[in-house]
Amino acid sequence: MSVSQYLRKASLIVGQNEASRGALDLSELRFRFSVRRGDIQTPNSADIRVYNVSEQTAQAVQKEFTRVVLQAGYEGNYGIIFDGQIKQVRRGRESQTDTFIDITAADGDSAYNFAVSAISLAAGATPNDQVSAVLQDMALRGISRGYVPDLQGNPLPRGKVIFGMSRDKMREIAKNTQTSWSIQDGKFQMVPLTAYMPGDIPVLTSATGVIGLPEQTQNGIRLKTLLNPNIKIGQAVKLDNASIQRYRFGLGIGQAAQNLFDEQTAKINNDGLYYVMIADQMGDTRGNEFYTDLTCLAIDAAIPASYIPRQGVNEDIGSIKRYG
């Protein structure tokens, strides 16, 4: 799948969590943004600077509104790149003529930091039942259910009490089911370590927005594209392997082990399929910047055995994608 990138669009709306309350559309003003997204468990975050806001509007953003929704992209390829809670609003001045407000926001941090689970599960509860039970407590703090696969694992042989921080219980479930979990735009999602989310696989080339050439690094394949809201954490993308600039191994004494590790974790996939591990979005509605920075790992990338959670003696874990 490929979509042309032409004619920029951006929308910035601040409001209350409650649907009955009003919202404020700041889309016509100049604003800059930097959004950091990844498949890690800690919340995604955004920094947004809005220029030359009136005194009344600045006070409303500071005192009344708690949620921010940022959309960006191009005609035919436009969507949400951040949906989260406002954590801080600061006011300042860049010059004698330009004032600004800085909005710092986080996605799902309330559930991550404060959700607590106290649940009794009956014998026979499956890993999916455990996720659903813990997710009920996270839902009280604004988190809904996103993509969760059919988790593999044995049902509980006896009843179990789950008590503690909800995030810690999700970590336990993810470790036991060989998955990773994260919060994306207020939705909880889990992705198996040896798979990726279902859906269309975007083809990323110079014709579809890639800037410069992808580069093989110690942490994976890094590339920059024109801002693309369709690229989601946990999905697969297709790259032209011939365009990837290869990583240069070190030649120093004792570098052989590190070179082998780098070769395993940042390898080139024969089919050109890569898992999106990090997707940072940045833009300026009155400037040149309007990009997506990606860090990807080969779908069949492997890691040393010491990094794999032990599941049993001589058990074949298989290929693992996203550590490096």
C-alpha positions, 0 to 999 in steps of 0.5 A, spaced: 500 500 500 502 506 498 499 513 499 502 520 495 504 525 500 501 532 498 498 538 501 499 538 508 493 538 514 494 539 521 489 540 527 489 541 534 484 541 539 484 542 546 478 540 551 475 536 557 475 528 557 467 529 558 463 529 552 458 534 554 464 539 555 466 544 550 472 544 546 477 549 543 480 548 536 487 552 535 488 549 528 488 556 525 494 558 529 501 556 528 503 551 532 509 546 532 509 539 535 514 533 537 510 527 539 514 521 541 511 514 540 514 507 542 512 500 543 515 501 550 510 500 556 511 507 559 506 513 556 507 516 549 508 524 550 508 530 546 510 537 546 506 542 542 508 550 542 502 554 540 503 561 537 500 568 539 494 565 543 490 571 546 490 572 553 483 569 554 484 563 550 491 562 554 488 562 561 482 557 558 488 552 556 491 553 563 485 552 567 479 549 564 482 544 559 485 537 560 485 533 553 489 534 547 488 531 540 493 532 535 491 530 527 496 531 522 498 528 515 496 530 508 490 530 503 488 522 503 493 520 508 490 524 515 489 522 522 490 522 529 498 522 531 497 523 539 491 523 543 492 524 551 492 528 557 495 535 558 500 535 564 502 542 564 501 549 560 507 554 560 506 561 557 512 565 554 515 569 549 520 568 543 521 575 541 518 582 542 512 580 537 511 572 538 508 569 544 506 562 545 504 557 550 507 550 551 503 544 552 506 538 555 501 532 554 502 524 556 498 518 553 495 514 558 499 516 564 494 516 569 492 509 568 500 507 568 501 511 574 495 510 578 491 504 576 491 499 581 488 492 581 484 487 586 481 481 583 480 474 584 480 469 578 477 463 578 480 456 576 481 455 569 481 463 567 486 464 561 491 469 559 485 473 555 481 473 562 487 476 566 488 481 561 480 483 561 480 483 568 486 488 569 484 492 563 477 494 567 481 497 572 485 501 567 479 503 564 477 507 570 482 511 568 481 512 561 484 506 557 480 502 552 481 496 549 485 496 543 488 490 539 489 484 543 491 477 540 488 470 542 494 469 548 497 463 548 498 459 555 495 454 560 489 456 564 490 457 571 490 450 575 487 454 581 484 460 583 488 466 583 488 473 587 491 479 583 493 485 587 498 491 585 499 496 580 495 494 574 501 496 570 505 490 574 500 485 572 500 487 565 508 486 565 507 479 568 502 477 563 506 479 557 512 476 560 508 469 561 505 470 554 511 472 550 508 479 548 509 486 549 504 491 551 503 499 550 498 504 550 497 508 543 492 514 543 488 511 549 488 504 547 491 498 550 494 494 545 499 487 546 503 484 540 506 477 540 514 478 540 514 473 534 509 477 530 506 484 528 499 487 528 494 485 522 493 490 517 495 493 510 503 493 510 505 500 507 511 500 502 516 506 504 520 508 498 522 515 496 516 515 491 511 515 498 515 520 502 522 517 504 527 522 506 534 520 504 536 513 505 534 508 511 540 507 515 542 500 519 544 502 526 546 498 532 539 499 534 535 497 528 533 500 521 532 508 522 529 512 516 525 519 516 519 520 512 514 525 510 509 525 516 505 519 515 499 518 521 498 511 518 504 508 520 502 505 527 507 502 533 507 494 532 505 494 525 510 492 519 512 496 513 516 494 507 523 497 505 527 497 499 533 493 502 537 496 496 537 503 499 539 501 506 546 504 508 549 498 511 552 499 518 560 499 519 562 494 524 568 496 529 575 493 528 578 494 535 580 489 539 575 485 542 569 488 538 568 481 535 562 479 540 559 486 539 559 485 532 556 479 532 550 482 537 549 488 532 549 483 526 543 479 530 539 485 532 540 490 526 539 485 521 536 486 514 530 482 512 530 478 506 523 480 504 524 487 506 519 487 512 520 491 518 517 492 525 515 499 527 518 500 534 519 507 534 515 512 530 516 520 532 512 525 529 514 532 528 512 538 525 511 546 524 504 548 521 508 554 518 515 551 517 519 546 513 519 541 518 513 535 517 516 528 518 516 522 521 522 518 524 522 511 524 526 505 528 524 498 525 527 491 526 527 486 521 521 481 522 526 475 523 531 479 527 533 474 533 536 476 540 542 472 544 538 467 549 540 471 555 535 476 553 529 471 552 525 470 558 526 462 560 520 458 559 523 451 560 529 447 559 531 446 552 525 450 549 525 452 542 523 460 543 524 462 536 525 468 532 524 474 537 524 481 533 524 487 538 530 488 542 537 491 541 
